[in-house]
Amino acid sequence: MAAFRRALRAKSYDAVLDTQGLIKTALVAAQAKLAPGGFVAGFGNRTEGAGYEPLAKLFYQRKVEMEPHIHVVERSRRRVAEALGYALPDAIDFGLQPPADLPFNLPRPYVALVHATSRADKGWPLEAWVDVARALLAR
């Protein structure tokens, strides 16, 4: 832990963003050495589906608040944009393109379902993935 803290403080940061809103992540963010005018930013309030812990905001110089019912991707985009002071484009372009050498043709538009997760308790059962795929096919 001491080596990690030294490494974190070896350089100065203009901005440190806590995108988790947990006490443990806020504590890590607060350990960073800030450049003059630098700041730590994070959640200002609870939103549905986020693991927010209210005490975490005590470690932030910038608290980003938003409506409680917001998709996780949009929540993350807005939090970072507001913390750093820039406007978001209206549309999201992930820049994903299928490889040209696929042995089959993809319909347009197409959907890629990504099943990976960081913890087993976040995983969905196979039936849930099948339900999503069927609902997409029905559209």
Phi and psi in degrees as a GROMACS rama.xvg file:
@    title "Ramachandran Plot"
@    xaxis  label "Phi"
@    yaxis  label "Psi"
@TYPE xy
-65.0351  -41.3319  ALA-2
-64.7338  -40.5771  ALA-3
-61.1709  -46.0041  PHE-4
-62.7478  -41.9473  ARG-5
-61.6194  -42.763  ARG-6
-63.7542  -40.3323  ALA-7
-65.9416  -30.5778  LEU-8
-96.9968  4.45759  ARG-9
-72.7415  -20.1999  ALA-10
-136.278  164.696  LYS-11
-99.2581  144.04  SER-12
-115.618  137.275  TYR-13
-74.4009  -33.5808  ASP-14
-151.243  139.963  ALA-15
-125.814  122.897  VAL-16
-109.854  121.66  LEU-17
-95.0688  106.877  ASP-18
-94.6493  2.96052  THR-19
-100.147  -36.4456  GLN-20
75.8754  25.2398  GLY-21
-105.028  155.459  LEU-22
-59.3683  -43.1541  ILE-23
-65.458  -36.3542  LYS-24
-76.1672  -33.6617  THR-25
-66.3613  -38.5343  ALA-26
-62.7619  -41.1312  LEU-27
-63.96  -47.4018  VAL-28
-58.9784  -38.9464  ALA-29
-68.9205  -18.7635  ALA-30
-77.2995  -17.7388  GLN-31
-65.9883  143.524  ALA-32
-82.0119  123.078  LYS-33
-95.5427  139.552  LEU-34
-69.5974  161.964  ALA-35
-54.3731  128.669  PRO-36
82.9292  -2.41152  GLY-37
-71.9073  164.993  GLY-38
-153.268  160.475  PHE-39
-109.731  131.3  VAL-40
-125.198  150.672  ALA-41
-170.333  -166.229  GLY-42
-54.4669  138.056  PHE-43
-104.9  -13.4131  GLY-44
-160.093  168.259  ASN-45
-77.4635  139.638  ARG-46
-127.947  151.992  THR-47
-57.9856  129.304  GLU-48
87.455  -3.9764  GLY-49
-97.995  148.793  ALA-50
-88.3012  44.3299  GLY-51
-67.3236  135.961  TYR-52
-120.372  116.932  GLU-53
-52.6309  -34.4221  PRO-54
-66.2091  -20.4803  LEU-55
-59.2206  -33.9539  ALA-56
-67.9732  -11.5455  LYS-57
-65.8644  -19.0274  LEU-58
-94.514  -0.549256  PHE-59
-103.478  139.708  TYR-60
-86.9047  -26.0652  GLN-61
-122.691  121.608  ARG-62
-110.267  121.237  LYS-63
-100.157  117.156  VAL-64
-105.051  149.523  GLU-65
-155.058  172.426  MET-66
-60.8014  149.71  GLU-67
-71.5448  -23.442  PRO-68
-110.751  94.5042  HIS-69
-146.228  140.779  ILE-70
-63.6075  145.283  HIS-71
-57.4835  -38.9775  VAL-72
-67.4709  -45.9477  VAL-73
-65.258  -39.3987  GLU-74
-58.9765  -46.4352  ARG-75
-65.2302  -44.2674  SER-76
-59.595  -47.9088  ARG-77
-67.0815  -39.8014  ARG-78
-60.8588  -47.7831  ARG-79
-66.194  -44.2053  VAL-80
-60.9974  -46.7523  ALA-81
-66.614  -41.4842  GLU-82
-61.7071  -37.6125  ALA-83
-94.5523  -4.13269  LEU-84
74.8904  38.6747  GLY-85
-127.161  157.631  TYR-86
-88.6577  142.177  ALA-87
-86.0294  143.965  LEU-88
-69.2485  156.163  PRO-89
-65.6434  -37.3614  ASP-90
-110.612  149.473  ALA-91
-97.2618  128.898  ILE-92
-122.375  104.689  ASP-93
-77.8938  -9.8849  PHE-94
69.7186  21.2413  GLY-95
-81.2627  128.669  LEU-96
-130.586  134.499  GLN-97
-68.678  146.712  PRO-98
-58.7166  145.652  PRO-99
-70.68  -21.1356  ALA-100
-100.957  29.7038  ASP-101
-68.6844  144.551  LEU-102
-79.3245  9.77393  PRO-103
-148.406  163.658  PHE-104
-97.115  132.49  ASN-105
-88.1774  137.602  LEU-106
-69.5232  160.234  PRO-107
-117.002  128.737  ARG-108
-74.3968  166.723  PRO-109
-129.687  165.274  TYR-110
-128.584  138.468  VAL-111
-112.515  122.374  ALA-112
-96.45  121.914  LEU-113
-104.972  117.409  VAL-114
-97.1912  -6.65617  HIS-115
-69.7287  149.119  ALA-116
-150.115  163.272  THR-117
-84.8796  -16.8687  SER-118
-143.209  147.576  ARG-119
-60.5327  -36.1427  ALA-120
-72.6828  -7.32682  ASP-121
-92.4186  -9.88154  LYS-122
-70.8776  153.44  GLY-123
-101.188  149.169  TRP-124
-70.6602  155.397  PRO-125
-53.2568  -38.8414  LEU-126
-59.8837  -35.296  GLU-127
-66.8603  -40.1983  ALA-128
-64.438  -39.9999  TRP-129
-63.2395  -42.1504  VAL-130
-61.0144  -43.4199  ASP-131
-62.8492  -46.4218  VAL-132
-60.5383  -43.0375  ALA-133
-64.5207  -41.9523  ARG-134
-63.0205  -38.7022  ALA-135
-66.6623  -42.2994  LEU-136
-62.7449  -34.9417  LEU-137
-67.3284  -24.651  ALA-138
